[in-house]
Amino acid sequence: MCIKCGKTYQTSGNTTNLSCHIKRIHPNLTVSDLPQRQQLSILSFIEKKYETSSNRKQTLDSALCSYITSDLRPFSVLENKGFRNFVSHLDPRYELPSRTTLRNVSMANAYAEKKAKLFELLKNVKHCAITSECWTSRANECHFVTADFELRNAVLVTEKLIDETTHSSENIANSIRAVLEEWSVLGKVTAMVTDNAKNMIKACEILQIRHVPCFAHSINLTVQDCLASENVKPILEKCKRIVAFFKSSTIAFAKFREAQDCERPYSLKQECPTRWNSAFYMVERILITKVAIASVLLNTSKGLLPITSDEISILEDLKALLSPFENATVHTSSSTSVTGSSVIPVACGILHNLSALKSKLQTKVVCDDLLQGVNKRLVPYESHTVTRMTTILDPRFKKEGFWNPFNSSQAVKSLEEELSHIYAQTKSSTSLNPPTPEPTAESNLLFSFLQAN
């Protein structure tokens, strides 16, 4: 249809008839004489934001929540210009929610959904163990095995104690009881793993839950006692000063990297007082780069004194002595495999390793200190019922995983009593065969004493 005179023409999809009409009927017609009709731009469709109730908007909000929680990002990331610009380029139609909406709406809905799923999962669990850590909050994690022998764990809560003004055992016990009752697992908890603090041990007694001291924490205390001794502390302090020197001077650090003369030069690692293995990593890295360190320090005016050959020997002995503890920490810190059954064999493996090393060391005093600490803090795990029974049940270890044969016999006795009790209750037996964990490089080193037997 001609919008000037209203005459209509047939068309097969082209404009030939209309253009001929204009030439014949309206030869003097110009574009400005035609009525203008507003045309919608494609951008008007692209720039239109998603509706709040749309599936796309909800999917993207859910993905944003997952990004925040999985990577432990702050809510303030939503206000960062770079992040907002990045999201707008990914999808111009998506409008980021405010941090208040994300925290109070999206995150709350995601939490409620996850909580409901976990609650249903825990309803079918007959027994579970929990780990609890008390700092300025209560943090409780639940560990359980499904019917298919799949190890699962979930953080139940991380929030403030009921009474924020005290860390008494009663307050801790009441706070933990509230969490377990909320999740309906109070009667299902067979053991609770905590650190060695007296208030945590007393809290387990109040809750009438069997306490299992954290093995990794016991290792940390054992090694920290050794590192604080006068036989080790001076050389570690010197190492820390050297690392601090290179980290505080860009010129010295540049010379240090150049002195290594390799494609990928090492950096130095500083000790962290709360993690014993950071001292191990510091010593290990200093030994690897000792030549470059000495080269830079000797050519630096008013620099620190380099490490002497005698001190290098001490550090090498220290590295050899701490290596079994590092392997033990890595092995027992796994969250994807059962580690309770390997606590006693790991302690036994540490003793065997230290005993074998002692004759080869130049500084035997440090080894004696560690052996004393192991006997004080780690060997007693053989007398704990939980660790005894888990070790005797593990087909990799059985009786051979114990340091003292008396403890292995007591483990057998405890197991027989437990089985008699279960049989009396159920009058039936099961034939489920849980999978045997695959050995790792660390476990092969720690458990080499089993092959000798």
N, C-alpha and C positions, 0 to 999 in steps of 0.2 A: 504494500500500500504506500502510495506517495503521501508523505506527511504534509505536503503543500496543498494539493488539490483533492486528496482522498481517493483517487482512482486506484483500482487494484489490478494486479497483473499476476498471471501464473508464472511460477518459477520452479526450476528443477534443482535449485540449490545455488544458482549463480545470480549475478546482478545485471545481466545483459539487458533484459526487458526494461528494468527501472532506469538504467543509464540512458537507453535510447529515448525513453519517455521524457527525461529531463532535457535532452538535447532538442527534442522536437517541440515540446509544450512549454518548457521553462528555459529557453536558451540564455536568458540573462540572469538566471538564479545563481547566487553565491552562497557559500557556507554560512555566512553571518545572517542571511535571510531566513535560514531554517531554524525552527524551534529546537532549543538545546535540551537533551535528555541526559540526566545524570547516570553515568556508568559506574558500576561497583568495581572497585579494584580487587585483585586477588589478595592484596595485602590486608584488606578488611576482613577476609576470612582467616588468614594466617594469624593476625594479631589479636583475634578474639580469644580471650582467656577461657580456660576450661571452667565449667560450672563446678561448684563445690561438691555437688552430689554425683558428678560424672565418674565413671569407672576409671578413666585415665588419671584424673586428679587424685583419686584415692590410692591408685597403684603407685603413683609417683611419691605421694606423701608417705606411704608405707616403705618404699625404697629409701627415702630420706631418713626415716626413723632407724632403719637397719644400718645405714651408713654412720649415723651418729653413735649408735650403741655398739656396733661391731668394732669401730675404730676408736671408740672412746673420745669422740670429738666434743667440744663445748657447744652449747646452744648458740653462742655468739658467732659461730661460723656463718649463720644465716645472714648476718649483717656485714660480712666481709665483701667488699666491692668485687674483688677478683672472683670469688665463688659465685656471686650473683650474676656476674657477667658470663661466667662459664656456663651456668645453668640456662641463661637466656639464649645462648647460642645453641645449646643442645635441643631445647624445645621452647620457642618464643611464647607459646600459648600457656606454659606452666608458670603460675605465680607462686613463689615461695611463701610458705606460711610464716607468720611472725614467730619469734621464739616463744612467746607466751602460748600461742595456739599449739605449737609443736609440743611443748612441755605438758600443758594441761589437757589437751584434747587428743592429739595424735599419739603421743607417747603413752598416755593413760589408757587409751583403747588398745594399743599394742600390748601393754603390760597385762591388761585384763584378759586378753585373748591367750597370751602365752601361759599365764597363771592357770587358766581353766584347763588347758591341755596338760600341763604338768600335774595338776591336781588329779585329773582322771588317770594319769599314768601311775601316780603314787598310790592310788586306791588299790591297784592290782599287785603292789609290792608287799611281800610278807615281812621282809627284814631289810634294814638299811643301816648304814653307818654315816656319821656326820663328822665334819671337821669344823672347828670353831676358832676364830681368831678375835681377840679383844684388844682394840687400840682405843680410838675415840669413838668407836662404834662396835656393834655386834655384827659379825659376818659369819653366816652359817651356810655350809655347803653339804648337800646330801649325796651319798654315793650308794648305788644299788646295782644289782644284776638282774636283767630281765629273764624271762623263761627260756630264751634262746641263748643264755649265757653271754649276753652283750653287756659290757660294763658301761654304765651311764652315770653322769653326775650333773648336778644342777645347783646353782646358787639360790637358796631359799630367800635370804634377806641380807641386806647390808644397810643397817640403820642404827640410830642411837640407842643406847641402853635405856631401860625404863627410867632409871635414876641416873642422870648424866653426871652427878656430883661424886659418885663413888664407883670404884672397881672392886667392891667386895664380892666374895664368893656368892653370897645370898642374892645380890643384885644381878650378877651374871647368870646364876641359875634361874631366877625368875624370868629374865629376858629370853633365855634360850627356851625355857618351858613355853612361853607365850608363842614363840615361833613354831615350835613343834606341834602345839595344840592347834594353831591356825591351819597347819598343813595336814593335820590328822595323822601324824606319824610318831607321836610320843611313845606309844606302846610298841612300835616297830623298830626302834633304835636299839641295836645290839652293842654298839661301841661308839665312843666319841674320841676323836683325835684332836689334841690341842698341844700347845707348847708345854714346857716343864714348869710354868709358873704355879705357885702354890694355890693361888686363888682359883685358877682353872681346874686344878685337881680336886679341890674342895667342892667346886660347883658340880662336878661329876658325881661326887659322893652324895650331895644333896638331891640330885636328880635320880640317883640310884641307877646310873648308866656306867657301864664299864669304861674306864679311862685307858687310852692308849697314847703314850707320849709320842710326839712327832719325831720320827727317826732323823729326818733332815735337820731338825732343830738340835737334836742331841749331837749330831755330827758337827754342827756349827759351834756348839759350846765346847766340844772336845778340841777342835782345832784352834778356836779363839784363845783358849787357855794356854795352848802351846805358843801361839804367836805373841802372846803378852809376856812370855817368860824372858828373863834377862839374857838367855842364850840366843834368842832370835830377834827380840825387839830392836836392838841397836842397828843391825844390818838392814832390817825392814825400814826403819826410819831414814837411813841413808838412801835407800832405793826410792822412797817417797820424795825426798828432797830433789833427787836427780830428775825424777819424772816431772815434778813441779817446775823445775828449772826449764826444761825443754818445752813444757806447755805454756809457760809464761813469756818466753822469748821467741818471737817469730824468726829472728835471725839464727838463733841456735837450732831451732827446729828445722829450718831450711838446710843448714849445714849437716844436721843429723841425717836427713833424708838423702842428701847428696853423698854423704860418706858411705851409705849402704851400697851404692853403686849397683842397683838392681832395678828391674822394670817396675816392680810394685813394692816400694819400700814400706817397712813397717812403721806403725806409730806405737807410742808407749801407752801403757794402761796404768791408771792410778788406783790405789787401793781404796775401797769403800769400807768404813769401819763395821757396818752392819752385815756385810757379806764376806765370809772368810775366803771364798774362792776367788774374790777379786785380788787378794794378796797372791794367790797361786798364779793368776793370769799376769799380774805385774812382774813376778819373778820370772815366769816363763818368757815373757817378751824381752826383759832385760838380758837374759841369757842368750837369746837369739841375736840381739843387736849389740852385744857387749863391745865388740871391736869398734863399731861406729860411735858408740857412746864415749869410749876412751879417747878416740881420735879427736872428737869435738871438744871434750873437756880439757884435754892436754894442750890444745891450741887456742884456748879461751883465757884471756887475761882475767885474773881475779875470779876464775870459775871454780866450780866445786871440784873436790878431789875425786878422781875416778875410782872405780871399784878395784880393789887389789886382787891378786891371784888367790890369796887365802879366802877372801870374801866370796870370790867366784865359786870356790870349792864348797863353801857353806851353802850358797844359793843352789848349787847343783844337788847337794844332799837334800835340801829343803824341798826342791821340786820333786825329787824321787819319792820323798816321804809323803808329800801332799797329794801326789797323783792318785793313789788308791782312794783317798777321801773324795777327790773330785769325781772319779768314776762312780763311787757309791752315791754321791749326791745326785748326779745325773740319772743314775739308774732308778733310784727310789723316788724321784720327783716326777715320774711319768704320770700323766692323767688319762692315758689311753690303755693302760694295761694294769693288771693287779700286781701290786708291789709288796703287800703285807707279808706274803709268804717268803719273800727274799730278804727280809730284814735281818733275821738271824744268820743266814748264809753270807750276807754282805758283811756283817760284823766279823764273822769267822774268816772271811776272805781278807779283810783288812789286817787282822791279826797275823795271818799266814804271810801276807805281803811284807808287813813290817819286820817280822821275824827273819824273813829271808834277806831283807835289805840290810839289817843291822850289821852283819859281818863285812859288808862292802862299803860302809860309810866311814868318813873321816871324823864326823861329829856324831858320836853315838848318844850324847846326852839328849839331843832333841828327839831321837827315836824312843828313848826311855820315857820321856815326857808324854809322847803320843801313846805309847803302849799303856802307860798308867791311866791316861784319859779314856782310852778305849775300854779297859777293864772296869773303869768306874762308871762310864755312861752307856756304853754299847753292849757289853757282854750281858748285863742284867736283863736284856730283852729275852734271853733264853729262859728266864724264869716267869715270863708273862704268859698267861694261858692262851691269849689270842694269837700271839706270834708263834708260840709253840705249836698250836694245832694247825695253823695255816702252813707252817713249814713242813710238818709231818705229812700233810695231805698233798703237798705239791710233788708230783712224780719226778721232778728234776732233782729234788733234794732228799726227801724222806728223812731217815736217821742220819745220813751222811752230811747233812747241812748244819749239824750242831758242833760246837767246840767241845762241850762236855758231854760224854756219853750218858751221864746220869740225867741230864736235861732231856735227852731224846727219849729215854725210857719213861720219864714223867709225862712227856708229850703223848706217848702211846697210851699210857694209863688214862690221861685226860680225855683222849679221843674215844677210848672204849666206854668210859662213863657217859660221855655225851651221846654216843650212838645208842647205848642202852636206854638212855632217857628218851631219845627220839623214837626208838622202836616201841617202847612202852606206851607212848602217846599215840602213835600212828598205826602200829601193828602191820606195817607194810614197808616195803623198800622201793627205791627208785633205781633206774638203770641209766640215768643220764650221765653222759661223759663230757665234761667241760673240756674245751680245747687247751692244749698245753702251750704256754707262751713261747714264742720264738726267741732263742738266745741272741743277745746283742754283743757288740765288741766289748763294751764295758763289763757285761756279765761274764763273758769268756775270760777276761783278765781277773776279775774278782773271784770267780768260782773255779779257777784252775786247780785248787786244792782237792776238788772232788774227783778229778781224774787220777790224782795220785793215790786216792783210796781205792 
